[in-house]
Amino acid sequence: MKSTFSKILLFFLLCAFSLKLNAQQNENAKPWVFWYWVQAGVSKKGITADLVAMKSNGIGGAYLMTIKGGKSSNPSLYEEPVEQLTPEWWQMVKFAMDEAKRLDLKLGMHVSDGFALAGGPWITPELSMQKVVSSKITINASDTKIKLPQPETKENYYKDIAVYAYPSPVGSNQSTQTIIPKITTSNGVDASGLIKPGNKQNFGSSEALFIQYEFDKPFTCTVSWDRLATSVTTSVSVSAASSTRGTART
């Protein structure tokens, strides 16, 4: 029995070693890394050292990413900074490409988010990196004139993508801001600030407790809450004490 177990274990170890060996030999299976050139601190000696280290550790390739320039700190962190997009910098890039080819490594270029390579005064807002923004408004069927809220803008640039209209789900726009509950705690601590608009005062307790929101009657709403403290486990239960009264505890 012991001999059989040893043979099975040896078989699986050989399989694992074979898979690892095949992965190391398969260029498509090797991982890539981000290769940062930070604050113009780059040299031919450093380039070679980095790429040799990647090769010796089974790395298949790297994305070259230039982060900040030498002028981002005063004085510069390096004696001879190589600023992005200068002739000296392009020479370093060419040298890095040649070294990667010599070591049989793949090398790609990253646009570096616009603050190092892709940015500049020639990039106007409509050509720059963008994000999708939105706004919403709830209206009644009787509303005839509707002014949509302006979503977030930057650099005075904004462009509509689409406007959607759909029936409001049951409970929309109903919350403890529109239907004010009676709020109490099991240990008597005042928690009324939790439902006051604009309240910025934190609520906390050094002992376990529950917070009760008591409403005159049941209603449908969207429920959300924040964790009161990292050491407190929060749970929610909602029940109706009668046909005209609802209770929520957290």
Rosetta blueprint (number, residue, H / E / L):
1 M L
2 K H
3 S H
4 T H
5 F H
6 S H
7 K H
8 I H
9 L H
10 L H
11 F H
12 F H
13 L H
14 L H
15 C H
16 A H
17 F H
18 S H
19 L H
20 K H
21 L H
22 N H
23 A H
24 Q H
25 Q H
26 N L
27 E H
28 N H
29 A H
30 K L
31 P L
32 W E
33 V E
34 F E
35 W E
36 Y E
37 W E
38 V E
39 Q L
40 A L
41 G L
42 V L
43 S L
44 K H
45 K H
46 G H
47 I H
48 T H
49 A H
50 D H
51 L H
52 V H
53 A H
54 M H
55 K H
56 S H
57 N L
58 G L
59 I L
60 G L
61 G E
62 A E
63 Y E
64 L E
65 M E
66 T E
67 I E
68 K L
69 G L
70 G H
71 K H
72 S H
73 S L
74 N L
75 P L
76 S L
77 L L
78 Y L
79 E L
80 E L
81 P L
82 V L
83 E L
84 Q L
85 L L
86 T L
87 P H
88 E H
89 W H
90 W H
91 Q H
92 M H
93 V H
94 K H
95 F H
96 A H
97 M H
98 D H
99 E H
100 A H
101 K H
102 R H
103 L L
104 D L
105 L L
106 K E
107 L E
108 G E
109 M E
110 H L
111 V L
112 S H
113 D H
114 G H
115 F L
116 A L
117 L L
118 A L
119 G L
120 G L
121 P L
122 W L
123 I L
124 T L
125 P H
126 E H
127 L H
128 S L
129 M L
130 Q L
131 K L
132 V L
133 V L
134 S L
135 S L
136 K L
137 I L
138 T L
139 I L
140 N L
141 A L
142 S L
143 D L
144 T L
145 K L
146 I L
147 K L
148 L L
149 P L
150 Q L
151 P L
152 E L
153 T L
154 K E
155 E L
156 N L
157 Y E
158 Y L
159 K L
160 D L
161 I L
162 A L
163 V L
164 Y L
165 A L
166 Y L
167 P L
168 S L
169 P L
170 V L
171 G L
172 S L
173 N L
174 Q L
175 S L
176 T L
177 Q L
178 T L
179 I L
180 I L
181 P L
182 K E
183 I E
184 T E
185 T E
186 S L
187 N L
188 G L
189 V L
190 D L
191 A L
192 S H
193 G H
194 L H
195 I H
196 K L
197 P L
198 G L
199 N L
200 K L
201 Q L
202 N L
203 F L
204 G L
205 S L
206 S L
207 E L
208 A L
209 L L
210 F L
211 I E
212 Q E
213 Y E
214 E E
215 F E
216 D L
217 K L
218 P L
219 F L
220 T L
221 C L
222 T L
223 V L
224 S L
225 W L
226 D L
227 R L
228 L L
229 A L
230 T L
231 S L
232 V L
233 T L
234 T L
235 S L
236 V L
237 S E
238 V E
239 S E
240 A E
241 A E
242 S E
243 S L
244 T L
245 R E
246 G E
247 T E
248 A E
249 R E
250 T L
